[in-house]
Amino acid sequence: MSATRVFAARLTGCSVFDPNGDKVGRVRDVLVVYRNKQAPRVVGFVVEVPGKKHVFLSIGRVTSIGSGQVITTGLINLRRFEQRGGEIRVMAELLGRKVTLADGSGEATIEDVAIEETGLGEWEIAQLFCRRPKPPGSPFGKGATIFVRWREISEKTTVGEAQSATQLVASYADLLPADLANAMLDLTEQRMFEVAEELSDDRLADVLEEMPESEQVDILNQLDDDRAADVLDQMQPDDAADLIAHLSDERGEALLDLMEPEEAEDVRFLLAYAPDTAGGLMTTEPIIVSADATVAEGLALIRRHELAPALGAAICVTLPPYESPTGRFLGMVHFQRMLRYPPNERLGTLLDQTLEPVRAAASAAEVSRILASYNLVSVPVVDENHRLVGVVTIDDVLDYLLPDDWRSTDSDEEKPEPAPVPVTTSSIPVKGRRTPHGTH
């Protein structure tokens, strides 16, 4: 059973198990990042594995916390843990800090921290267990204890001190990735690099996906190889492939070797396709199910919080295996159609018989015409054996068709109406990957 609230002191020392029930280590600390006016967000745990080595376990890879154990989704990355800028270790750094109580009753010392699940895969600091100072002349050895929420305390800061990158990141906590990317582009280059260093891996990955390619490369070149590989692991495979293709062959290969094997395999697969083809535009992580899956099961997969809206618009049905490249592609079921049928209806009976997949070698122009002609937000991509290898979504096509500087274009600026241009392969500007790496 998974707990929704747990104290860090009680969590420390808990065993960590993989899905097969094998013990992989013990929790040694909880890692959080500060947010502006909100309780700090939990990003993961520091786990001790055999050999007394400390590694990082992302909170996104945790499926259950409770009964003195932590269950993960799979293998743990055994690269040695290195604390990132902006990350705070609860046991090592937060406990023992003195804080000022917002009710004006004085100071207190943090003795324990409770973390709470606020959504699927999302945890934050829920309460602080604090102790007041011992009253003068009191016969008791310690002061009274209280429970307070994060908003009910404040930490001491030096008046006139320049805002640190950590504080700046906290002030950006509520921004959507695209807005944060724009805010960072307005900073000086050095300040932008400092903020990038302070962001968590998953947050930086989201931001890089919203930036022009030149800034993506500049920021990644400022990161050491281990950190850069961690960030690439968090990016969508097609975005990671585009970025790696703009690095030198030597560094691109080095980062691929450091990435999680499954993520690196997807990226290498995408790098094999030309950038102006369906294979070069597609993502390899659509929702894939069997024909026997039910409407209820399909809707549950669509509800996943990390799923992009365009990928949630339809479900792909194939023969086994159910990871790209799959077994033979059978068809797609649109989200809207699922809503019209009972929960126990099999998805194999709801396939869109009018939608034909495109081959991986199909041109970007052909994919664009199909999306526009049939009012689709995604189109399936198959190989020569009719196996599903991915889907191209409308946002991938728009990003490809728009000019290179579209992210920095001022929307309020008056621009002349462009002359109509027929959609042909030669008229589409080539963006994304330049050419596949010869060694991939």
C-alpha positions as CSV (number, residue, x, y, z in Angstrom):
1,M,0.0,0.0,0.0
2,S,1.4,3.4,-0.9
3,A,1.3,6.2,1.7
4,T,0.3,9.7,0.8
5,R,2.4,11.3,3.5
6,V,5.6,10.1,5.1
7,F,8.3,11.7,7.3
8,A,11.8,11.9,5.9
9,A,13.4,10.6,9.1
10,R,11.2,7.5,8.9
11,L,11.8,7.1,5.2
12,T,15.6,7.2,5.6
13,G,16.9,3.6,5.8
14,C,13.9,2.1,3.9
15,S,14.7,-0.6,1.5
16,V,14.3,0.1,-2.3
17,F,12.9,-2.7,-4.4
18,D,12.6,-3.2,-8.2
19,P,9.3,-4.4,-9.7
20,N,10.5,-8.1,-9.4
21,G,10.8,-7.7,-5.6
22,D,14.6,-7.6,-5.7
23,K,16.2,-5.2,-3.2
24,V,18.5,-2.7,-4.9
25,G,19.5,-0.4,-2.0
26,R,18.3,1.8,0.8
27,V,17.1,5.4,1.0
28,R,19.6,7.8,2.5
29,D,18.1,11.2,1.8
30,V,15.3,13.1,0.2
31,L,16.1,15.6,-2.5
32,V,13.9,18.7,-2.9
33,V,14.0,22.0,-4.9
34,Y,12.6,25.3,-3.8
35,R,9.7,27.0,-5.6
36,N,8.4,30.6,-5.3
37,K,5.6,30.8,-2.7
38,Q,5.0,27.1,-2.8
39,A,6.3,24.2,-0.7
40,P,9.5,22.7,-2.1
41,R,9.0,19.9,-4.6
42,V,10.5,16.5,-4.1
43,V,12.7,15.5,-7.1
44,G,14.0,12.2,-5.9
45,F,15.9,10.2,-3.3
46,V,19.6,9.6,-2.6
47,V,19.9,5.8,-2.5
48,E,22.8,3.7,-1.2
49,V,23.4,0.6,-3.4
50,P,25.8,-2.2,-2.6
51,G,29.4,-1.0,-2.3
52,K,28.3,2.0,-0.2
53,K,27.8,3.9,-3.5
54,H,25.2,6.7,-3.5
55,V,23.0,7.1,-6.6
56,F,20.0,9.2,-7.6
57,L,16.5,7.8,-7.9
58,S,14.0,10.1,-9.6
59,I,10.6,10.5,-7.9
60,G,9.1,9.8,-11.3
61,R,10.5,6.2,-11.2
62,V,8.8,5.5,-7.8
63,T,5.5,3.7,-7.9
64,S,4.9,3.1,-4.2
65,I,6.1,4.4,-0.8
66,G,4.9,2.7,2.3
67,S,5.3,-0.1,4.8
68,G,8.9,0.6,5.2
69,Q,9.8,0.2,1.5
70,V,10.0,2.0,-1.8
71,I,9.1,0.3,-5.1
72,T,10.6,1.5,-8.4
73,T,9.5,1.2,-12.0
74,G,12.7,-0.6,-13.0
75,L,16.4,-0.5,-12.9
76,I,18.2,2.4,-11.1
77,N,20.9,4.4,-12.9
78,L,24.1,3.4,-11.0
79,R,26.0,6.5,-11.9
80,R,27.3,8.1,-8.7
81,F,25.0,10.8,-7.3
82,E,26.1,14.4,-7.7
83,Q,24.1,17.1,-6.2
84,R,22.8,19.7,-8.7
85,G,22.6,23.4,-8.1
86,G,19.3,24.3,-6.4
87,E,18.8,20.9,-4.9
88,I,18.5,20.6,-1.1
89,R,19.1,17.4,0.8
90,V,16.5,17.2,3.5
91,M,18.4,15.1,6.1
92,A,21.8,16.6,5.4
93,E,20.9,20.3,4.9
94,L,17.3,21.1,5.9
95,L,17.0,19.4,9.3
96,G,18.6,21.6,12.0
97,R,17.9,24.9,10.1
98,K,16.4,27.7,12.2
99,V,13.3,29.4,10.8
100,T,11.1,32.3,11.7
101,L,7.5,31.5,12.4
102,A,5.0,33.7,10.4
103,D,2.7,34.2,13.4
104,G,5.3,36.3,15.1
105,S,5.9,33.9,17.9
106,G,9.6,33.6,17.3
107,E,12.1,31.1,15.9
108,A,12.1,27.3,15.7
109,T,14.4,24.6,14.5
110,I,13.4,22.0,11.9
111,E,13.6,18.5,13.3
112,D,11.7,16.5,10.6
113,V,10.0,17.0,7.3
114,A,6.8,15.3,6.0
115,I,6.5,14.9,2.3
116,E,3.1,14.4,0.7
117,E,1.8,13.1,-2.7
118,T,-0.1,15.9,-4.5
119,G,-0.7,14.1,-7.8
120,L,0.5,11.2,-9.8
121,G,4.3,11.1,-9.4
122,E,4.3,14.6,-7.7
123,W,5.4,15.0,-4.1
124,E,6.1,18.1,-2.0
125,I,7.0,19.1,1.5
126,A,3.6,19.0,3.4
127,Q,4.6,19.8,7.0
128,L,7.6,20.7,9.1
129,F,8.1,19.2,12.6
130,C,9.8,22.1,14.5
131,R,11.0,22.7,18.0
132,R,10.9,26.1,19.8
133,P,13.8,27.3,21.9
134,K,13.9,26.2,25.5
135,P,12.2,29.0,27.6
136,P,14.7,30.8,29.9
137,G,14.5,29.3,33.4
138,S,12.5,26.3,32.2
139,P,13.2,23.0,34.1
140,F,12.7,21.0,30.9
141,G,15.6,20.2,28.6
142,K,13.9,21.1,25.4
143,G,11.3,23.6,24.0
144,A,7.8,22.7,22.8
145,T,7.3,21.1,19.4
146,I,4.9,22.3,16.7
147,F,3.8,21.2,13.2
148,V,3.8,24.0,10.6
149,R,3.3,24.3,6.9
150,W,6.0,25.8,4.6
151,R,4.0,29.0,4.1
152,E,3.9,29.4,7.9
153,I,7.7,29.9,8.2
154,S,10.4,32.0,6.6
155,E,14.1,31.5,6.3
156,K,16.6,34.2,7.1
157,T,18.1,36.2,4.2
158,T,20.6,39.0,4.1
159,V,19.1,42.4,3.3
160,G,20.6,43.8,0.0
161,E,22.1,40.5,-1.1
162,A,21.9,40.0,-4.8
163,Q,19.3,37.5,-6.0
164,S,21.0,34.2,-6.5
165,A,20.3,31.9,-9.4
166,T,18.5,29.6,-6.9
167,Q,16.1,32.4,-5.9
168,L,15.6,33.3,-9.6
169,V,14.7,29.7,-10.4
170,A,12.2,29.7,-7.5
171,S,10.6,32.8,-8.9
172,Y,10.1,31.0,-12.2
173,A,8.5,27.9,-10.6
174,D,5.0,28.6,-11.9
175,L,6.0,29.3,-15.5
176,L,5.1,26.9,-18.2
177,P,8.2,25.5,-20.0
178,A,7.7,27.7,-23.1
179,D,7.4,30.8,-20.9
180,L,10.4,29.9,-18.9
181,A,12.4,29.4,-22.1
182,N,11.4,32.9,-23.2
183,A,12.3,34.3,-19.8
184,M,15.8,32.7,-20.0
185,L,16.4,33.9,-23.5
186,D,15.9,37.5,-22.2
187,L,18.8,37.0,-19.7
188,T,22.4,37.6,-20.3
189,E,24.2,34.5,-21.6
190,Q,26.1,34.0,-18.3
191,R,22.9,34.4,-16.3
192,M,21.1,32.0,-18.6
193,F,23.8,29.4,-18.0
194,E,23.5,29.9,-14.2
195,V,19.8,29.4,-14.2
196,A,20.2,26.3,-16.4
197,E,22.6,24.8,-13.8
198,E,20.0,25.4,-11.1
199,L,17.1,23.8,-12.8
200,S,16.3,20.1,-12.2
201,D,17.0,17.7,-15.0
202,D,13.4,17.2,-16.0
203,R,12.6,21.0,-15.8
204,L,15.7,21.8,-17.9
205,A,14.7,19.1,-20.5
206,D,11.3,20.7,-20.9
207,V,12.8,24.1,-21.3
208,L,15.4,23.0,-23.9
209,E,12.6,21.5,-26.0
210,E,11.1,25.0,-26.2
211,M,14.3,26.8,-27.2
212,P,15.9,27.5,-30.6
213,E,18.6,25.0,-31.6
214,S,21.5,27.3,-31.1
215,E,20.6,28.1,-27.5
216,Q,20.0,24.4,-26.9
217,V,23.5,23.6,-28.0
218,D,25.1,26.5,-26.1
219,I,23.4,25.4,-22.8
220,L,24.2,21.7,-23.3
221,N,27.9,22.5,-24.1
222,Q,28.0,24.2,-20.6
223,L,27.0,21.0,-18.9
224,D,29.4,18.2,-18.0
225,D,28.8,15.0,-19.9
226,D,27.0,13.2,-17.0
227,R,24.5,16.1,-16.4
228,A,24.0,16.5,-20.1
229,A,23.1,12.8,-20.5
230,D,20.7,13.0,-17.6
231,V,18.9,15.9,-19.2
232,L,18.8,14.2,-22.6
233,D,17.2,11.1,-20.8
234,Q,14.3,13.4,-19.7
235,M,13.7,14.8,-23.2
236,Q,11.3,13.4,-25.8
237,P,13.4,11.0,-28.0
238,D,12.8,13.1,-31.2
239,D,13.8,16.3,-29.4
240,A,16.9,14.6,-27.9
241,A,17.8,13.3,-31.4
242,D,17.5,16.7,-33.0
243,L,19.8,18.2,-30.3
244,I,22.4,15.5,-30.4
245,A,22.6,15.8,-34.2
246,H,23.7,19.4,-33.7
247,L,26.6,18.4,-31.5
248,S,30.0,17.1,-32.7
249,D,30.0,13.4,-33.6
250,E,32.4,12.8,-30.7
251,R,30.3,14.4,-28.0
252,G,27.1,13.1,-29.4
253,E,28.4,9.5,-29.2
254,A,29.8,10.1,-25.7
255,L,26.5,11.3,-24.5
256,L,24.6,8.5,-26.1
257,D,26.9,6.0,-24.2
258,L,26.1,7.8,-20.9
259,M,22.3,7.9,-21.4
260,E,19.9,5.2,-20.1
261,P,20.2,2.3,-22.5
262,E,16.5,2.4,-23.4
263,E,16.5,6.1,-24.1
264,A,19.7,6.0,-26.1
265,E,18.3,3.2,-28.2
266,D,15.3,5.3,-29.2
267,V,17.5,8.3,-30.0
268,R,19.9,6.2,-32.1
269,F,16.9,4.7,-34.0
270,L,15.6,8.2,-34.8
271,L,19.0,9.4,-35.9
272,A,19.0,6.8,-38.7
273,Y,16.2,8.8,-40.6
274,A,16.6,11.9,-42.7
275,P,15.2,15.0,-41.0
276,D,12.7,15.8,-43.8
277,T,11.0,12.4,-43.5
278,A,8.2,11.0,-41.4
279,G,10.9,8.9,-39.6
280,G,12.8,12.1,-38.9
281,L,9.8,13.9,-37.4
282,M,8.1,11.1,-35.5
283,T,8.2,10.3,-31.8
284,T,8.7,6.6,-30.8
285,E,6.5,6.8,-27.7
286,P,2.9,6.7,-28.7
287,I,0.3,4.8,-26.7
288,I,0.3,1.2,-28.0
289,V,-2.1,-1.6,-27.0
290,S,-3.5,-4.9,-28.2
291,A,-6.8,-5.4,-30.0
292,D,-8.2,-7.0,-26.8
293,A,-7.6,-3.9,-24.7
294,T,-10.8,-2.2,-23.5
295,V,-12.0,1.4,-23.7
296,A,-11.5,1.7,-20.0
297,E,-7.9,0.6,-20.3
298,G,-7.3,3.0,-23.2
299,L,-8.8,6.0,-21.3
300,A,-6.6,5.1,-18.3
301,L,-3.5,5.3,-20.4
302,I,-4.6,8.7,-21.9
303,R,-5.0,10.1,-18.4
304,R,-1.3,9.8,-17.6
305,H,-0.1,13.2,-16.5
306,E,3.2,13.2,-18.5
307,L,1.5,12.4,-21.8
308,A,1.5,15.2,-24.4
309,P,-2.1,16.2,-25.6
310,A,-1.3,15.3,-29.2
311,L,-0.2,11.8,-28.2
312,G,-3.4,11.3,-26.1
313,A,-5.7,12.1,-29.1
314,A,-5.5,8.5,-30.4
315,I,-4.3,5.0,-29.4
316,C,-2.3,2.7,-31.7
317,V,-3.4,-1.0,-31.9
318,T,-0.9,-3.6,-33.0
319,L,0.1,-7.2,-32.7
320,P,2.8,-8.0,-30.1
321,P,5.3,-6.8,-29.2
322,Y,3.9,-3.5,-28.0
323,E,7.0,-1.3,-28.1
324,S,8.2,0.2,-31.4
325,P,9.0,-1.4,-33.6
326,T,5.9,-3.4,-32.8
327,G,4.2,-6.3,-34.4
328,R,2.0,-5.6,-37.4
329,F,0.1,-2.3,-37.1
330,L,-3.7,-2.9,-37.0
331,G,-5.0,0.7,-36.8
332,M,-5.7,3.7,-34.5
333,V,-8.6,4.4,-32.2
334,H,-9.5,8.1,-31.7
335,F,-10.1,9.4,-28.2
336,Q,-13.4,10.9,-29.1
337,R,-14.7,7.6,-30.4
338,M,-13.8,5.8,-27.2
339,L,-16.0,8.2,-25.3
340,R,-19.0,7.0,-27.3
341,Y,-18.7,3.3,-26.2
342,P,-19.0,1.4,-23.0
343,P,-15.9,0.8,-20.8
344,N,-15.7,-2.9,-21.7
345,E,-15.8,-2.4,-25.5
346,R,-12.7,-3.9,-27.2
347,L,-10.5,-1.4,-29.0
348,G,-10.0,-3.8,-31.8
349,T,-13.6,-3.2,-32.9
350,L,-13.2,0.6,-32.9
351,L,-10.4,1.0,-35.4
352,D,-10.5,3.9,-37.9
353,Q,-10.7,2.0,-41.2
354,T,-10.2,5.2,-43.2
355,L,-6.8,6.2,-41.8
356,E,-3.7,4.7,-43.6
357,P,-0.3,4.9,-42.0
358,V,2.6,6.5,-43.7
359,R,6.0,4.9,-44.4
360,A,9.0,6.1,-42.4
361,A,10.6,7.3,-45.7
362,A,7.5,9.5,-46.6
363,S,8.3,13.2,-47.1
364,A,7.4,15.9,-44.5
365,A,5.2,17.4,-47.2
366,E,3.2,14.2,-47.6
367,V,2.7,14.0,-43.8
368,S,1.6,17.6,-43.7
369,R,-1.0,17.1,-46.4
370,I,-2.4,14.0,-44.6
371,L,-2.8,15.9,-41.3
372,A,-4.4,18.8,-43.0
373,S,-6.7,16.8,-45.3
374,Y,-8.1,14.6,-42.6
375,N,-8.1,17.1,-39.7
376,L,-5.8,14.9,-37.7
377,V,-3.4,15.7,-34.8
378,S,-1.2,12.6,-35.3
379,V,-0.5,10.1,-38.0
380,P,1.0,6.6,-37.5
381,V,4.4,5.7,-39.1
382,V,5.2,2.1,-40.2
383,D,8.3,0.4,-41.7
384,E,8.5,-1.8,-44.8
385,N,7.1,-4.7,-42.8
386,H,4.1,-2.7,-41.6
387,R,5.4,-2.5,-38.1
388,L,4.6,0.6,-36.1
389,V,7.7,2.6,-35.5
390,G,6.2,5.9,-34.2
391,V,3.7,8.7,-34.8
392,V,4.1,12.2,-36.2
393,T,2.1,14.8,-34.3
394,I,0.9,18.1,-35.4
395,D,3.3,20.0,-33.1
396,D,6.2,18.2,-34.7
397,V,5.1,19.3,-38.2
398,L,4.4,22.9,-37.1
399,D,7.9,23.1,-35.5
400,Y,9.4,21.8,-38.8
401,L,7.4,24.1,-41.1
402,L,7.8,27.4,-39.1
403,P,10.9,29.5,-39.7
404,D,14.0,28.9,-37.5
405,D,13.4,32.1,-35.5
406,W,9.7,31.6,-34.8
407,R,10.3,31.3,-31.0
408,S,11.9,34.8,-30.9
409,T,9.4,36.5,-33.2
410,D,7.4,39.3,-31.6
411,S,3.8,38.4,-32.1
412,D,2.7,42.0,-31.7
413,E,4.9,43.2,-34.5
414,E,3.1,43.9,-37.7
415,K,4.3,41.7,-40.5
416,P,3.5,41.7,-44.2
417,E,1.2,39.0,-45.4
418,P,3.3,36.2,-47.0
419,A,2.6,35.1,-50.5
420,P,0.9,31.7,-50.7
421,V,3.5,29.0,-51.3
422,P,2.5,25.5,-52.6
423,V,3.3,22.7,-50.1
424,T,6.0,20.7,-51.8
425,T,9.1,19.0,-50.5
426,S,11.3,21.7,-52.0
427,S,9.4,24.5,-50.5
428,I,9.6,23.3,-46.9
429,P,12.6,24.6,-44.9
430,V,14.7,21.8,-43.5
431,K,15.0,22.0,-39.8
432,G,15.9,19.5,-37.0
433,R,18.7,17.1,-37.6
434,R,21.2,17.9,-40.3
435,T,22.3,14.4,-41.3
436,P,22.4,11.1,-39.4
437,H,25.7,10.4,-37.7
438,G,27.6,7.9,-39.7
439,T,28.5,5.9,-36.7
440,H,25.0,5.6,-35.3
